[in-house]
Amino acid sequence: MKKQILTIILCTSLLTTTFLQGKRYKQQESAEESNAPYLPKEISALICGNLFSLKDRKRFEQTCRQFREVGQESPVYLLRITNSHLQPQKFGSLLRFLANHKIHTLNFSSTQITNDQLAAILNQIGESLRVLNLYISNFGSYKNLNDFAPIARCKNLERLDLSYNITDAQLTEILVQIGERLRVLRLWDCRNLRDFSSIANCPNLQVLDLYRTKITNEQLARILGEIGEPLRELNLNSCRRLTDFSSIANCSRLQVLVLGSHNITDAQLAALLGEIGEPLRELNLNSCRRLTDFSCIANCINLQTLNLHDTKITDEQLLEILGHLRGNLRSINLQFCQQLQNHKEIKRICRKKSGLHGISYSLK
């Protein structure tokens, strides 16, 4: 983490110097006084690789000939598209930029992209894409997008984030064609989906996010029976139709499990964690209000993050869990746990046992 922070600081500093000196370098270049770059190409590429804004990337390439060449050679690892880029007067410029660059990650999060715009963009760069984010946080933003067929052109896609409007037929068409390479599939709040069987076309999936979908017990069991083994992360938060969680035991390598807002019972949780608790690094039981016995969490001996927000855990159960998990636990969320009374003792234990490198806790 420290190395990444230092890299970003260095890139920011160098980028500032670059823009300030760009005008002077252009004058040198036009006069052909010197063809020697004033920054090593490796440093220029490092700066370029940390520019996620389309505006900054264009400014970088307009600075001088060297930076233009570096910019066109270097893949764009993350490009965030905004509504401004999708305006008719700017969309042509965006397409020209995309045509001249290798795009790794394209983020349309919360834009008002249309069917025609998505098709035009993916026609240009679909084969180079590794990550496509079409998650929309505001349902109204999705009113112009209901044709997802162009995504099937992204043959090398490894991560796909979708939400809201996609239909069963569209998801099936996409996953039949590109599912084999997918490692991450997020279907946040895809309220029109009823048939999830096409997810079985993703045998190498490591992250499956089905937040607030209408998946049923039978569908989940069928999917996890086929592709559960490689899964590392499973999000079933707010999947209201689920009442049977036994099929999650097929995910023997699971490290992150989100079961928030569920009616899971004590017996179901105990049976589940008895089978897959050991490899878990993160467990989210947010608002699982039917739970009264949390002792089975002690099976998760490698747990680092625990979310018990708005549950009925008691002081005694929490202290017992902290005793079992103190070697690894880094973060615990205890907000709105109404049964907790001895806040001072909990805070004292958290501080005292923080030979653990510190537990972050939050109490009402």
C-alpha positions as CSV (number, residue, x, y, z in Angstrom):
1,M,0.0,0.0,0.0
2,K,2.8,2.4,0.9
3,K,4.5,1.7,-2.4
4,Q,1.3,2.5,-4.3
5,I,0.8,5.7,-2.4
6,L,4.4,6.8,-3.2
7,T,3.9,5.9,-6.8
8,I,0.7,8.1,-7.1
9,I,2.5,11.0,-5.3
10,L,5.4,10.7,-7.7
11,C,3.1,10.6,-10.7
12,T,1.1,13.6,-9.5
13,S,4.3,15.6,-9.0
14,L,5.8,14.6,-12.4
15,L,2.5,15.3,-14.1
16,T,2.3,18.8,-12.7
17,T,5.9,19.5,-13.8
18,T,5.1,18.1,-17.2
19,F,2.1,20.4,-17.8
20,L,4.0,23.4,-16.6
21,Q,6.9,22.7,-18.9
22,G,4.9,21.5,-21.8
23,K,4.7,24.9,-23.6
24,R,8.4,25.4,-23.4
25,Y,9.0,21.9,-24.7
26,K,6.7,22.5,-27.7
27,Q,8.7,25.5,-28.7
28,Q,11.9,23.5,-28.5
29,E,10.3,20.8,-30.6
30,S,9.0,23.2,-33.3
31,A,12.4,24.8,-33.6
32,E,13.9,21.3,-33.8
33,E,16.5,22.4,-31.3
34,S,16.6,19.0,-29.6
35,N,14.9,15.6,-30.0
36,A,16.0,14.3,-26.6
37,P,13.1,13.8,-24.2
38,Y,13.4,15.6,-20.9
39,L,11.8,12.7,-19.1
40,P,12.7,9.0,-19.5
41,K,10.1,7.1,-21.5
42,E,9.4,4.8,-18.5
43,I,8.5,7.7,-16.3
44,S,6.3,9.2,-19.0
45,A,4.5,5.8,-19.3
46,L,4.1,5.7,-15.5
47,I,2.4,9.1,-15.5
48,C,0.2,8.2,-18.4
49,G,-0.9,5.0,-16.8
50,N,-2.2,6.9,-13.8
51,L,-4.4,9.2,-15.7
52,F,-8.0,8.0,-15.4
53,S,-9.8,11.2,-16.7
54,L,-10.3,11.5,-20.5
55,K,-9.5,15.2,-20.2
56,D,-6.2,14.6,-18.5
57,R,-5.2,11.9,-20.9
58,K,-5.9,14.3,-23.9
59,R,-3.9,17.1,-22.2
60,F,-1.0,14.7,-21.6
61,E,-0.9,13.7,-25.3
62,Q,-1.2,17.3,-26.4
63,T,1.9,18.3,-24.4
64,C,4.6,17.2,-26.8
65,R,5.4,14.6,-29.4
66,Q,7.0,12.2,-27.0
67,F,4.0,12.2,-24.7
68,R,1.7,11.7,-27.7
69,E,3.6,8.6,-28.7
70,V,3.7,7.3,-25.2
71,G,0.0,7.9,-24.8
72,Q,-0.9,6.0,-27.9
73,E,1.4,3.1,-27.1
74,S,0.3,2.8,-23.4
75,P,-3.0,1.0,-22.7
76,V,-5.7,3.0,-20.9
77,Y,-6.1,0.9,-17.8
78,L,-9.1,2.8,-16.5
79,L,-11.2,5.4,-18.4
80,R,-14.2,7.0,-16.7
81,I,-16.9,8.2,-19.1
82,T,-19.2,11.0,-18.0
83,N,-22.4,12.4,-19.3
84,S,-20.4,15.3,-20.7
85,H,-18.5,12.9,-23.0
86,L,-21.8,11.5,-24.3
87,Q,-23.1,14.8,-25.5
88,P,-23.6,14.9,-29.3
89,Q,-21.0,17.6,-29.9
90,K,-18.4,15.6,-28.0
91,F,-19.2,12.0,-28.8
92,G,-17.3,12.0,-32.1
93,S,-14.2,13.2,-30.3
94,L,-14.6,10.4,-27.8
95,L,-14.9,7.8,-30.6
96,R,-11.7,9.1,-32.2
97,F,-9.8,8.8,-29.0
98,L,-11.0,5.3,-28.4
99,A,-10.1,4.2,-31.9
100,N,-6.5,5.2,-31.3
101,H,-6.0,3.6,-27.9
102,K,-6.1,0.2,-26.2
103,I,-8.7,0.4,-23.5
104,H,-8.4,-2.0,-20.6
105,T,-11.3,-0.8,-18.3
106,L,-14.3,1.3,-19.4
107,N,-16.5,2.8,-16.7
108,F,-19.9,4.1,-17.6
109,S,-21.1,4.1,-14.0
110,S,-24.2,6.4,-13.5
111,T,-24.2,7.8,-17.0
112,Q,-27.1,8.2,-19.4
113,I,-25.6,6.3,-22.2
114,T,-28.0,5.2,-25.0
115,N,-28.2,2.0,-27.0
116,D,-26.6,3.5,-30.1
117,Q,-23.7,5.0,-28.1
118,L,-22.9,1.8,-26.4
119,A,-23.0,-0.1,-29.7
120,A,-20.7,2.5,-31.4
121,I,-18.2,2.4,-28.6
122,L,-18.0,-1.4,-28.3
123,N,-17.7,-1.7,-32.1
124,Q,-14.5,0.4,-31.7
125,I,-12.8,-1.2,-28.7
126,G,-14.8,-4.3,-27.7
127,E,-12.1,-6.8,-28.3
128,S,-9.5,-5.0,-26.2
129,L,-11.7,-4.5,-23.2
130,R,-11.1,-6.5,-20.0
131,V,-13.5,-4.7,-17.7
132,L,-16.8,-3.1,-18.5
133,N,-18.8,-1.3,-15.8
134,L,-22.4,-0.4,-16.7
135,Y,-23.6,-0.2,-13.1
136,I,-26.2,2.6,-12.7
137,S,-26.8,3.8,-9.2
138,N,-29.9,5.8,-10.3
139,F,-32.7,3.8,-12.0
140,G,-33.8,6.8,-14.0
141,S,-30.3,7.0,-15.7
142,Y,-31.0,3.7,-17.4
143,K,-34.1,4.8,-19.3
144,N,-32.1,5.2,-22.5
145,L,-30.3,1.8,-22.4
146,N,-32.1,-1.5,-22.9
147,D,-30.1,-3.2,-25.6
148,F,-27.1,-5.1,-24.2
149,A,-26.3,-7.3,-27.2
150,P,-23.2,-5.3,-28.2
151,I,-21.5,-6.6,-25.0
152,A,-21.1,-10.0,-26.7
153,R,-18.5,-8.4,-28.9
154,C,-16.2,-8.1,-25.9
155,K,-14.6,-11.5,-26.4
156,N,-11.8,-10.9,-23.9
157,L,-13.9,-9.5,-21.1
158,E,-12.9,-10.6,-17.6
159,R,-15.2,-8.4,-15.5
160,L,-18.8,-7.3,-16.2
161,D,-20.9,-5.0,-14.0
162,L,-24.6,-4.6,-14.9
163,S,-27.8,-3.4,-13.2
164,Y,-31.5,-2.9,-13.7
165,N,-32.8,-3.4,-17.3
166,I,-31.1,-6.5,-18.7
167,T,-33.5,-9.4,-19.5
168,D,-33.1,-13.2,-19.3
169,A,-32.6,-13.5,-23.0
170,Q,-30.0,-10.8,-23.2
171,L,-28.0,-12.2,-20.3
172,T,-28.1,-15.6,-21.8
173,E,-26.9,-14.3,-25.2
174,I,-24.0,-12.5,-23.6
175,L,-22.8,-15.2,-21.3
176,V,-23.0,-18.0,-23.9
177,Q,-20.5,-16.0,-26.0
178,I,-18.2,-14.5,-23.4
179,G,-18.9,-16.3,-20.2
180,E,-15.9,-18.6,-20.3
181,R,-13.3,-15.8,-19.8
182,L,-15.3,-14.0,-17.1
183,R,-13.8,-13.8,-13.6
184,V,-16.2,-11.3,-12.1
185,L,-19.9,-10.9,-12.7
186,R,-22.0,-8.3,-10.9
187,L,-25.7,-8.2,-11.5
188,W,-26.7,-5.5,-9.0
189,D,-30.4,-5.0,-8.7
190,C,-31.2,-6.6,-12.1
191,R,-34.9,-6.6,-11.3
192,N,-36.0,-8.0,-14.6
193,L,-34.1,-11.3,-14.3
194,R,-35.9,-14.5,-13.5
195,D,-33.7,-17.1,-15.2
196,F,-30.1,-17.3,-13.8
197,S,-29.2,-20.6,-15.4
198,S,-26.9,-18.9,-18.0
199,I,-24.4,-18.1,-15.2
200,A,-23.4,-21.7,-15.5
201,N,-21.6,-20.6,-18.8
202,C,-19.0,-18.9,-16.6
203,P,-16.9,-21.9,-15.3
204,N,-14.0,-19.7,-14.2
205,L,-16.0,-17.2,-12.2
206,Q,-14.3,-16.0,-9.0
207,V,-16.7,-13.2,-8.0
208,L,-20.5,-13.5,-8.3
209,D,-22.6,-10.6,-7.1
210,L,-26.4,-11.1,-7.1
211,Y,-27.3,-8.2,-4.8
212,R,-31.1,-7.6,-4.7
213,T,-32.0,-10.1,-7.5
214,K,-34.9,-12.5,-7.5
215,I,-32.9,-15.7,-7.6
216,T,-34.6,-18.7,-6.0
217,N,-33.2,-21.6,-3.9
218,E,-33.4,-24.1,-6.8
219,Q,-31.5,-21.7,-9.2
220,L,-28.8,-20.9,-6.7
221,A,-28.3,-24.6,-5.9
222,R,-28.0,-25.4,-9.7
223,I,-25.5,-22.6,-10.3
224,L,-23.3,-23.3,-7.3
225,G,-23.4,-27.0,-8.0
226,E,-21.8,-26.3,-11.4
227,I,-19.5,-23.3,-10.8
228,G,-19.2,-23.1,-7.0
229,E,-15.7,-24.5,-6.7
230,P,-13.7,-21.6,-8.1
231,L,-15.7,-18.9,-6.4
232,R,-13.9,-16.6,-4.0
233,E,-16.6,-14.0,-3.4
234,L,-20.4,-14.4,-3.2
235,N,-22.9,-11.6,-2.6
236,L,-26.5,-12.6,-1.9
237,N,-27.4,-9.4,0.0
238,S,-31.2,-8.7,-0.1
239,C,-32.0,-11.7,-2.3
240,R,-35.4,-12.0,-0.6
241,R,-36.5,-15.3,-2.2
242,L,-33.7,-17.3,-0.7
243,T,-34.5,-19.4,2.3
244,D,-32.1,-22.4,1.8
245,F,-28.4,-21.6,2.0
246,S,-27.0,-25.1,2.1
247,S,-25.8,-25.0,-1.6
248,I,-23.2,-22.4,-0.6
249,A,-21.3,-25.3,0.9
250,N,-20.3,-26.1,-2.7
251,C,-18.0,-23.0,-2.6
252,S,-15.2,-24.6,-0.6
253,R,-12.7,-21.8,-1.5
254,L,-15.0,-18.9,-0.6
255,Q,-13.2,-16.0,1.1
256,V,-16.0,-13.3,1.1
257,L,-19.6,-14.1,1.9
258,V,-22.4,-11.5,2.1
259,L,-25.7,-12.7,3.5
260,G,-27.1,-9.3,4.6
261,S,-30.8,-8.7,5.1
262,H,-31.7,-12.4,5.1
263,N,-33.9,-14.7,7.1
264,I,-31.1,-17.2,7.7
265,T,-31.5,-19.2,10.9
266,D,-29.1,-20.2,13.6
267,A,-29.1,-23.8,12.4
268,Q,-28.5,-22.8,8.8
269,L,-25.6,-20.5,9.6
270,A,-24.0,-23.1,11.9
271,A,-24.2,-25.8,9.3
272,L,-22.8,-23.5,6.6
273,L,-19.9,-22.1,8.6
274,G,-19.1,-25.6,9.9
275,E,-18.3,-26.5,6.3
276,I,-16.8,-23.4,4.7
277,G,-15.9,-21.2,7.7
278,E,-12.1,-21.8,7.7
279,P,-11.2,-20.1,4.4
280,L,-13.5,-17.1,5.0
281,R,-11.8,-13.7,5.2
282,E,-15.0,-11.6,5.3
283,L,-18.4,-12.3,6.6
284,N,-21.4,-9.9,6.3
285,L,-24.5,-10.7,8.3
286,N,-25.9,-7.2,8.1
287,S,-29.6,-7.1,9.3
288,C,-29.9,-10.9,9.7
289,R,-32.4,-10.4,12.4
290,R,-33.5,-14.0,12.9
291,L,-30.1,-14.9,14.2
292,T,-29.7,-15.3,18.0
293,D,-26.7,-17.6,18.2
294,F,-23.5,-16.3,16.8
295,S,-21.1,-18.8,18.4
296,C,-20.5,-20.6,15.0
297,I,-18.6,-17.6,13.8
298,A,-15.7,-19.0,15.8
299,N,-15.3,-21.6,13.0
300,C,-14.0,-18.7,10.8
301,I,-10.5,-18.7,12.3
302,N,-9.1,-16.7,9.4
303,L,-11.8,-14.0,9.5
304,Q,-10.5,-10.4,9.0
305,T,-13.7,-8.4,8.4
306,L,-17.0,-9.1,10.3
307,N,-20.2,-7.1,9.7
308,L,-22.9,-7.6,12.4
309,H,-24.7,-4.4,11.8
310,D,-28.3,-4.4,13.2
311,T,-28.1,-8.0,14.6
312,K,-29.1,-9.4,18.0
313,I,-25.6,-10.4,19.1
314,T,-25.1,-10.1,22.9
315,D,-22.1,-8.9,24.9
316,E,-21.2,-12.5,25.9
317,Q,-21.3,-13.8,22.4
318,L,-19.3,-10.9,21.0
319,L,-16.5,-11.3,23.6
320,E,-16.4,-15.0,22.9
321,I,-16.0,-14.4,19.2
322,L,-13.3,-11.8,19.8
323,G,-11.4,-14.3,21.9
324,H,-11.4,-16.9,19.0
325,L,-10.7,-14.5,16.2
326,R,-8.3,-12.0,17.8
327,G,-5.3,-13.2,15.8
328,N,-6.7,-12.1,12.4
329,L,-9.7,-9.8,12.9
330,R,-9.1,-6.3,11.6
331,S,-12.6,-4.7,11.3
332,I,-15.9,-5.3,12.9
333,N,-19.2,-3.3,12.4
334,L,-21.4,-3.3,15.5
335,Q,-23.7,-0.4,14.6
336,F,-27.3,-0.7,15.8
337,C,-26.7,-3.9,17.7
338,Q,-29.4,-3.2,20.3
339,Q,-28.5,-6.1,22.6
340,L,-25.0,-4.8,23.3
341,Q,-25.0,-3.0,26.6
342,N,-21.4,-3.1,27.9
343,H,-19.9,-0.7,25.4
344,K,-17.0,0.3,27.6
345,E,-15.9,-3.3,28.1
346,I,-16.2,-4.0,24.3
347,K,-14.1,-1.0,23.5
348,R,-11.5,-2.0,26.1
349,I,-11.2,-5.5,24.8
350,C,-10.9,-4.2,21.2
351,R,-8.1,-1.9,22.3
352,K,-6.4,-4.4,24.5
353,K,-6.5,-7.3,22.0
354,S,-5.2,-5.1,19.3
355,G,-1.9,-6.8,19.1
356,L,-4.1,-7.6,16.2
357,H,-3.0,-4.4,14.5
358,G,-6.2,-2.8,15.6
359,I,-9.9,-3.5,15.3
360,S,-12.0,-0.8,14.0
361,Y,-15.4,-0.9,15.7
362,S,-18.5,1.3,15.6
363,L,-21.1,1.2,18.3
364,K,-24.4,3.1,18.5
